[in-house]
Every structure is written in structure tokens, then in C-alpha cells.
Amino acid sequence: MRSWVEVSVIAAAIVGAVGACHDDTPTQAGPLVAPTPRPVIPPPVGAAAPLAPAAESAATVFVPEKIAGEGHAMGTHLAYAAFTTPAVNEAKVRALFDAATAEIVRLEKLMTTWDAESEVSRINAAAGKAPVVVGPETFDVIREGLHASSISDGTFDITFETLHGLWKFDQDLDPHPPTPAAVHALVRYVGFRHVKLDAAASTVFLDEPHVRIGLGGIAKGYAVDHAAKVLLDGGLMTFYAQAGGDLYTHGSKPDGSPWIAGIRDPRGPENDYFATMAINDHAFSTAGDYERSYVVDGKRYHHIIDPRTGYPATASRSVTIWAPTALVADEIDDAVFILGPERGLALVESIDGVGAVIVDAHNRVWTSQRLEGHVHPIHPPTDAL
């Protein structure tokens, strides 16, 4: 692992290289997508000149078309892009986008805390009373969440929901930090070991009445993986699916070039990216302290809460995770953010196929070993509060 202490020296050269290959600018909704050139297929050597007009013969040549789509679920914007194939035309691509969104909505209904009838809400309602039978998908996500807690020293913890209402960063934004007494009153109940699983019975039990679980830090990644499977099973070979900050790409574009994703400048304007990287058949997830935050008395407060303390984490400004699945990327990004660059990168390197780019609290940029040489700086991250 290394810190980008010389990023400003090499940035200018990289900008030209990126600009020459990719004409599109990054957007918040998805990765950078370069336009695909229309293929030119010459006649076979020695062939006679075609008798039909050129326009007529060209009609037999298939040209992939990029189709974009969007939706809304899990409280966030959904974005898709895919290229048509000889077997999957535009109408079918759009139908697959709708099916992928429907799959995300289905999973949301199982795992949300906003619906009193969801499986997660029923678990919470029975805290300290009785185990609750859940379906295999909710059980698997909870089990994976507990595994992430175990390997991250509890910095990822689905029982963070116990703190619900303590900090207000959503529609109820209130720029007044809670009192230490209020934090202490709830944080003492946070702890993933309060969650008891029985695989044989497919039950989940919270052994403390005050404990609540929430899958907001992992369910979106799981849903993106399921959406990607819908698109792949439908015959798409080149696409991406994104829910908020969780992205998965599959295949190279028809011209052979990869998808390019931008890494947002945590102190820059909304659509400013300080680096890019190619991403194929991998997930890409970013956790940052800039999305839901406020500043009071010269200190930034944000929504990434350290479950061990009950306060916003302070070691990082943003963390971008590159991983084989969106589930892994989603569950690891917050943990690495809380752990900070040295301990966070140690966790990243311990997981097969995972890499990270971290902007730490002092605005230094760190890359994991697996991503060295693959992340292309555009400019140094902006240094501000």
C-alpha cells in the first residue's frame, strides 16, 4: 500500500490520456462510458464488388446500441446501461431493466425497516422475546453481515439500527449533535453478538430487548448483485447496474474497452472526480462523509457512525472499494472508512479480489496493492473542512 504524496506531479499527464480515450464526463448516476465506434467490416480479399448499394449491404451488419435506464428503490436512484446484442434488442433490454428493478423492490420489501411487516421489522419487534423465522435471503444477508462484523472488529455492525433517531442526517436533518448522555444511553446496547442465528430453524433472535438491526449497510449491494443476475440471465453480455453508490459492471464494451468509473472528490463539487479506474466484472462502492452531513463549530458530523462509540468516524473522508460482488463492496466500505487507511487496507488485503482507494482525514490518498497502477489521478482531492 502507498500514499499518493506525489499525485499533483503526475495528474496533468493522466488527464490527457484519459481524455483521449473517453469523451464522456462522469455522472453521479453511473460510470464514465465512452462512445462505441460503429464497426467497419471490409469485404473478403478477392471478392467481387457488391451489386447492391452500400447502404443496403450495411443493413445486414449488426451494430450494438447502448441503452440506458433508471428506477428508484431502497430510497435511492437506480441506474442501468447495456449494449444490445443480436438476440437482445432495445425493447428486451428495457424489459430486463424493469425486471431488475422489480427484483430490487422485492428484496427491499423483505429487508426494510420502514415496513412493519418486513422480515427485519418482525425480528426487531420480537427483540428479547422470541426467535423469528425468516426466508433464506434475509437469513443469508444477516449471516453475511455478522461475518463482516467479525472480520472488521465490529466496525461494520447491523445492530447500528439501535442508534436510530439519535443522529438526524436524512429528511429529518437536524444540525445539532446529540448529548453524550443520549449517545451512551443507546450505544451500550449496540453489538452484533446480540444477534443469534439458528440455521436449521432459519430463525433470527435478538437476545436484548433494546437491540435493533438494520440492513441498510449491506442490502443494497446484495440487491445490485441480484439485479445483475437478472440482466445476465436475460442474455446481456455488457452492462452495469447501480443503486446509489453501489455499482456492478459486466463485460467489456463492444469496442473492447472497459467501463470507466469515477472516484468522487470528497470536498469538490458534486460531479467532480479526482481519479478514474477501469472496472470489468467487478463491483465498485464508495462511502463518503459528504453525502449526509453538517458542520458545527468547525467540525464535520456525518452519517457513517462508528458503532463502537456512537459518533461519526473521523479517520477518513472517503473510501472506494473494488470487489468481486456488490455485497462484499457494500459491507466493507463503511468498515474500512471507520478503521482508517492502515488498518482498513490490512482488512482489504485479507479478502480475495478486493481493493481500495482511501482519502484519509488529512486528505492523503492511499491505494491497496491490488489497485496500484490501475487508478488514474485527474487532480489532487480538494483540501477543505
N, C-alpha and C positions, 0 to 999 in steps of 0.2 A: 504493500500500500504506500501511497505517497501523497504529499500535499502539493497543490498547484501553486507554488510560490512564484513561478515564472510565467503564469498564464498570460500576463499582459504582453510579454515579449512575442509569443507565438500566435496571438489571437488574429492579427491582421492577415497573416498568411493563410490561416484556416478559412477565414471569411471568404476569400476569393475562391478557394477550392470548393467550398460548399455552394456558393452562389452559382458557380459554373455548371454544377450538376443538377441543382434543384432550384427551379424558378419560383415555386410556390413559397409563400411565407408561412410560418407556423400559425396555427389557430388554436384557441383554447379547447375546441371540441375534438381535435384529433391530431394525428401526426402529420408531419410535412409529407406531401405527396407530389412527386414530380410528374409532369405530364408524360404520357406514354406515346412515343412516336408510332405512327402508322407503319406497319411493316411493308417493305417493298420486295416482292418476290420476282426475280428475273426468270425468263423462260429458260428451259433446259438448253444446254450447249448444243448447237447444230439444229435446233428446232426451226421450223418454218415460221415466218411472220404470221401472227394471228389474223384470221379473216374477219373476226368480229371487232367492233370498235373497242378501244381500250377501256372505256367506261363500262362496257358490258362484261368484259372478262374480269375486271376488278370486282364486279359484284359477287363473284364466286369466292373471293378471298375473305376469310373471317378476320375482323378487326375487333379485339377486345375493347369494351367500353367500361369506363369507370362510373359506377353508380353509388351515390351517397344517400344515406337515410338517417333518420333520427327518431327519438322517442323520449319518454320520461317514465321513470320508475325508481323506487328506492330513494326518493327525494332528490334525484339528480338527473342530469341530462344524459341521454344515451346517444351515441353516435356510431354509425357504421359506414364502411366503404368497401366495395368489392368490384372485381372485374368480371364481366360476363365471360362465358365460355360457349363453345359450340352447342353444349347441351343445356346451358342455363342462361336464358335471355333476360332482358331487363325486368319483365313482369315477374318472372320467377325469383329473381334477386330480391325485388321489393317484397314479395310474399315471404321470402326467407327472413328478411329483416323484421317483418311483422311477427313471424313465428318466434324469432329470437327474443323480441320484446315481451311477447306473451309468456315465454319461459321465465324471464326475469321477474315479471309480475307474479307468476305462480310461486316462485321461491320467496318473494317478498311477503306474500300472504302467510307463509309458514313461519317466517323468522323475524317479522317486525315486532316492535314493542308498542306500535301505535294502534294496533287492533287487539282488543281484549280477547278475541277468540283465536289468535295465533298460537302456535305451539310454544313459542318463547314466553308469551304473556301468561299462558296457563302454568308454565314452570314457575314463573315469578309469583303468581297468585298462590301457589301451593308451597312457597318457601317455608321451611321449618315444620311443615305439616305432613306431606306425603310425596312420594316419587310420582312423576308424571310420564305416561307412555307417549313417546313421540315417534314420528316416522324416521326412516333410515337417513334421509338427507339432513334433517335438523340434528339428529344424533351425531352424524359424521362431522358436521361443521363444529359442533360443540367439542367433540373429541379432539379435532384438529386444533381448536382454539386452546384447549388445555395443554396440548403438546407444545404449542408456541409459547405458552406461559412458562412451561418447564424449562425450555432451552434458552429463554431470554431473561431468566432471573426475575420473572414476574413483571417485566416492563410492558408486556402485552398481557392483558387480563380482561376476560369477558365480564368479570364482575365489576368493571368500572361503572356499569349502569347503576350501581348502588349510590353513586355520587350524583345521579340525575337531579337537576334543578339547583345544584349548588353553584355552578358556573352557568352564565347565560350568554351564549355565543350565537344562537340561532335566530329565529324570528323574534324571540324574546330578548334580544340583545340588551344587556344592561351593563354599562361600563363601570361597575362597582364590584371589586373583588369581594368575596365572602370573608367573614371574620375568621381568624384562626380557630376560634371555638367551634364555629359551624363546620369547618373542614375536619377537625378532629372528631367531631360527633359522628361523622359518616365514614371517614377513611378507615377507621378501626374495623369496619365490617368488610372491607374490600379484601378479597383473597381467593384465588382460583381453587384453592384446596377445599373451599366450601361446596364445590360442585362435585357431586357423586354420581358416577355413571354405572349402570348395570347393562352390559352389552347383551346378555342373554334375555333380559326382560325388555330391552330397549327403553329404559327409563332414565330420567334425569331428576336428581333430588338436590335441593339447596338446603343444607343442614342448619342454616341460621336464618331466622325469620326476617332479619333486616337486609339480607343479601338479595340483589337482583342481577340478572345477566342481560347483556345486550350484544348482538352480533354485528353491530354497525362497523366494526373494525375488521371484519373478515367476510361477511356475507356478500358484499359487492364483488369481491374477487371470485368467489365461488360462482356467483351468478354469471359473471363475464365468461368464465370457463364453459358454463352450460350453454350460453348464447353462442359461443364459438363452435361448440359441438353441433348445434342446430345448423349453423351455416356450412360446416364441413360435411355433415351427413347429407345436406341438400345438394352437394356437388360443387360447392365453391372451392376454388383452389387458391385464390389470392384475396385476402380480406383483412379488415380489422374490426374489432368490436370494442367499444369503450363505454364505461359507466363512470362519470365523474373523472377522477384521477386514475382509474384502473383501466388499463389498455391491454389487449392481446392482439397480436398480428400473426397471420399465417401466410406462408409462401412469399416468393419474390414477385414483383410486378412483371407484366408481360415482356418488358424490355430487359429483364434480368436484374434490374436494380432493386435494392431493398427498400422497405418502408423506412422513413427517417422520422424520429421523434425528437421534439424539442424539450429541453430541461429549463423550466422557468426560472428567471432571475427572482429570488425571493424578495428583493427590495426594489425591483424595477417595475415598470408599468405592467398592466395585466397581460398583455400579449408579447412581452419581451422574454427572449430565451437566451441564456448565456452560453449554452452548448447544445450540440445535437449528437445523436448516435443512431447508427443503423440498427434495426430490430426486425428479426425474422423468426417466426415460430417461437416467440418468447413473449412474456408479459412485461409490463412497464408500469410502475406505480410510484407516485410522488406524494409524500407527506410534507406539508409546509406550515409554518407559523403565521402565514399571511392571509389565509382564506377567511378564517373566522377569528377575529382578534380585535383588541383595542389597546390603547396606550394610556396609562395613568401615571402621573408623576415621573415621567421619563422611563417607564418600564412597560414592556410589551407583555400582555396577557393573551393567551390563545387557547384553542380547543384541544390541543394534544396534552392531555393530563397524565402525569406520572402517577400510576395507580398506587405506588408505594408511599407517596407523600400527599396526594390530593391536589397538588399545584401544577401549573403548566411547566413542562420540561424546558430546560434552559441550555442544553448542550449543543443544540443545532438550530439552523434556520430552515433547512430543507433536506430531505433525503429522497433520492430516487433509487428504486430497486428494479433490477432486471432479473427475471426469474423464469423457470420453465412453465409455471402456471400463474394465473392471476391470483389464485387463492394464496399461494406462497408469498407473492409480492405484497399482497394486501395485508397479510398478518405480520410481515416482517418490517414494513416501512416505519410504523409507529415505534416498534421496539428499538430499531436502530437509531431513530430520531432521539429517543429518550436516553439511550446508552451513550450517545456521542460517538465521535469518529474512531477512537482507538478500540473501545470495547464493542462498538457496533460493527466495525469492519471485521473483528475477530469472529463475531457471530455469523456474518455474511460468508466469510471464507469457510466456515464449518458446514455449510449447506451446499450440496452439489448443484452446480448450474446457476448459482446466484451471484450477482454482482451489485455494486452500489456506487453512487456518487453522492457525496455529502457536502453541504455547505455548513460549516460549523458556526458557533456563536460569534467567532471572531472574523467571519467572512472568508475563511480559508476553505479551499475546495480539495476534497480528498476523493480518490478513486480506489476501488478494490483491485486486487491483482488481476482478476478475470476481465476487467474492463480497460486496463491500461492499453493505450493505443487505439481504442475503439470510440472514445469520447472526444468530440471535436469542439474545442472552445470557439466561441464567437467573440466574446468580450468578457472581462472580469465581472463577477457579480457586483452589483451596486452595494456600496457600504453605507448603511443608514440604520437608524434605530429599528 
